Amino acid sequence: MDGDADPSEDGTDPGTDEAPDGPVVDPESIDERIRRLEAIVRALEAGEVDPADRAERISEGKTLVSGLENDLEAVDEDGDGGTQ
């Protein structure tokens, strides 16, 4: 295997078998959660959610937001705090 290979599922670089610096955040996972959150918000705004399911959908949306916040914090730990 060459050193240009993509990182493996466990976060190690197959070319070096070393873990990457900082946390590994899967961009596809983030994109999927954003799409799910957008769908929930659209459905709630359009009144397409059964009143009996409304609280559950709102809770699901809050869980997605919390997970996205955690991802941002994990990425920011290696950054400059978002300042320029």
N, C-alpha and C positions, 0 to 999 in steps of 0.2 A: 504494500500500500504506500502511496506517496504522501508527502506532507501537505498537499493541497486538498485532501479529502475533507468532506463535510464532517463536523463534529458528530459523534455517535449519539445514540439515544441517551446514554448515561452522562452526557456532557463532557466526555473526554475527547481529545483530539486524536483520531486514530493514527496520525503521523507521529505523535509524541507520547501518547497514553497519559498526558497530563490533563488535569481538570482546568477549565478556563478560569481566568480571573473573574471573580464576582459571580452572581447568580445567573442561571440560564433561564431566559424567558422566551417561550415559544411564540413568535409573532403570529403564527396561524391560530393558536389558541386565543390570543388576544383579539384578533380579527373576528373569530367566531363568536366570542362573548359579546363584542360590540354589536355585531349583527343581531344576536338574540335580544340584547337590551333595546336596540332600536325597534325591533319587531314588537316587543312588549309595550313600549311607549306609544307606538303608532296604534296598536290595538286598544290600549286604554283611552287614548285621545279620541279615537273614532267611536268609542262606545261599543266595541265589538266583543268585550269581555263580559261574560255572564256575571251578574252581581255576586253570585255565590263563589265565583273563582277570583274576583277582583283582589281580595286581600292576599291570596296565594301568589298571584301574578306580581303584585307590588313587592311582596317579600322576595320573590325570585329576582326581580330587578335590582333590589337593594343588595342582594347577595352578589350579583354580577358586578355591580359598582364597587363593592368592597374588594372583590378579587382584583379588579382592574387597578384600584388604588394601591393594593399590595404589590402588584407588578410594577407600577410606576415608582414606588418607594424602593423596590429591589434594584431597579435600573439606576435610580438616582443615587444609591449608596456609593456607586463608583464614580458618579459625576460631580458636578460643581454646585449641586443644589438648585439647578435650573437657572442660575444667574449667568450673565454673559460677561 
